[in-house]
Amino acid sequence: MSNLPLISWRPLSLRADISRFSAPSLLWVGSKASALVFPALLLVLWQVAVNRHWVSAQILPPPSLVLESLLQLWHSGDLWRELSISLERVLIGFVLGSAAGLLLGIGMGLSRTLEAYVLPSFQAISQVPVLGWIPLLMMLVGIDESLKYLVIAKAVMVPITLNALAGIRNIPKGYLEVAQVYQLGLAQRLRRVILPAALPSLFTGVRFALTKGWIALVTVELLASSEGIGYLMVDGRQMFQLDLVIVGMLVIGVVGLLLDQGLAWVEMRLQRWQRPAF
Amino acid sequence: MTAAFLSLQRVHKSFALADGPLPVLQDINLNIRQGEFVSIVGGSGCGKSTLLRLLVGLEEASGGSLLLENEPIRGTDLARGIVFQDHRLYPWLTVEDNVLLALANAPLSKAQRHELVQEHLALVGLSGFAKAWPSQLSGGMSQRVAIARGLVNRPKVLLLDEPFGALDALTRAQLQDELARIWLAEGITTVLVTHDVDEAVLLGDRVVVMEPRPGRIRRVVEVNLPHPRRRDQLELVQLRQDILQDFSHSPNTALA
């Protein structure tokens, strides 16, 4: 993996959707509807597979059973309880990881010396996936909440650091020269020039980090937890209730998508200056 | 002769390359009077932009001295304003905030700053565009904002680095006239770097003709005509022909 700008992370289709938020049109409705074609086909395939007994019902429960379990978990409040535990873990890990990542990324962006000292080690450490860190961290901090926060924070920190660094490195030299001409101090440069110029890259990092953090959460909950949405899935698998596993998968997918869309909306608001010329 | 306001003495500049130093400016001597408009004209690679970067303080001379009011030029200073060829407005700031940013370190009250910004936006004819985003402006309008930003600190010297080079011919002519008007109104010492001989003679009290490899001053041409000038004035046309001759001798020094 290189330390170069990781711009291609952002799914292009999402950007296109956002730009139409302001003006709902037939085209917009059409694009929203077309996003449902694939899930619908999958649902049909699933139902057919169940009806034809391609896979046993114990392994692949029918959609109706999954829906029933979902509604049951919803009404009993279990779903919300597990989900809120998971979301809290993601939130805390995300805040910790992004604060550390921003500090480190901006620090390296401002100081080539710091970059020279820290970046190679940082990249070596970030090559080890979250899953590889869990056994060691378990021994160090146990399997309490702090393990989840650390694992999620680590997953979040890597893309934020690298994107903050790339965002600052890619600021056009001319912008920095203007800041030099008007003798802006460090705080003024950061607030008025560096952060706004690096914002698109920062947001790419933040959105990717949220996805990473969400994945890390599920990983750590599957391995070491007695509550949360990941645990719900482990529980379901152990009791051979695959409908619970699929409910977990659906919830994780939908919540992840909503979080990403929420960030995309915030990004659009922050970059309101990127309006087309008239 | 009037005492030099802005003075360049035996200025040298070379860039350090892998295979040794590359001289880009050699033995530049030039004295500029207060309130004077000096055009520096030359083809690409004659070091004219580097010369301006030395004056604004974004580059350091390898030798010789640059003095403004007998004080050596070191680093950037609010006393020296600049307009670049690419307007370099920050797209995330409104027109007003872009100009205001130039005053970030000026010892002024908030009200004074805003007044100065309004005054300079009016000077370049963009009063109604204070709240516009740069992405909503045309190239010519953006360059006007850049001029307002360059002037808003009331610098002692205004440096212009091919400010109209990226504009279409009509807009360029219009902005040249505007610049002449602003210069007459403000009386600010101005150094214009350009590859456009017409522009150099139209605006300059003197035209410094440079030649490349390494960048040197070939000659300095006086333009003893009152401002504002008309483009079709016979004397201007003759001066232009005369200066263009300098570039026609060898293909190496042809204008870009």
Boltz contact constraints between the chains, C-beta under 6 A:
constraints:
  - contact:
      token1: [A, 174]
      token2: [B, 88]
      max_distance: 6.0
  - contact:
      token1: [A, 177]
      token2: [B, 58]
      max_distance: 6.0
  - contact:
      token1: [A, 178]
      token2: [B, 88]
      max_distance: 6.0
  - contact:
      token1: [A, 180]
      token2: [B, 76]
      max_distance: 6.0
  - contact:
      token1: [A, 181]
      token2: [B, 76]
      max_distance: 6.0
  - contact:
      token1: [A, 181]
      token2: [B, 82]
      max_distance: 6.0
  - contact:
      token1: [A, 182]
      token2: [B, 102]
      max_distance: 6.0
  - contact:
      token1: [A, 183]
      token2: [B, 105]
      max_distance: 6.0
  - contact:
      token1: [A, 184]
      token2: [B, 104]
      max_distance: 6.0
  - contact:
      token1: [A, 188]
      token2: [B, 104]
      max_distance: 6.0
  - contact:
      token1: [A, 196]
      token2: [B, 92]
      max_distance: 6.0
  - contact:
      token1: [A, 273]
      token2: [B, 91]
      max_distance: 6.0
  - contact:
      token1: [A, 273]
      token2: [B, 92]
      max_distance: 6.0
  - contact:
      token1: [A, 273]
      token2: [B, 133]
      max_distance: 6.0
  - contact:
      token1: [A, 275]
      token2: [B, 133]
      max_distance: 6.0
  - contact:
      token1: [A, 275]
      token2: [B, 135]
      max_distance: 6.0
  - contact:
      token1: [A, 277]
      token2: [B, 135]
      max_distance: 6.0
  - contact:
      token1: [A, 277]
      token2: [B, 136]
      max_distance: 6.0
  - contact:
      token1: [A, 278]
      token2: [B, 136]
      max_distance: 6.0
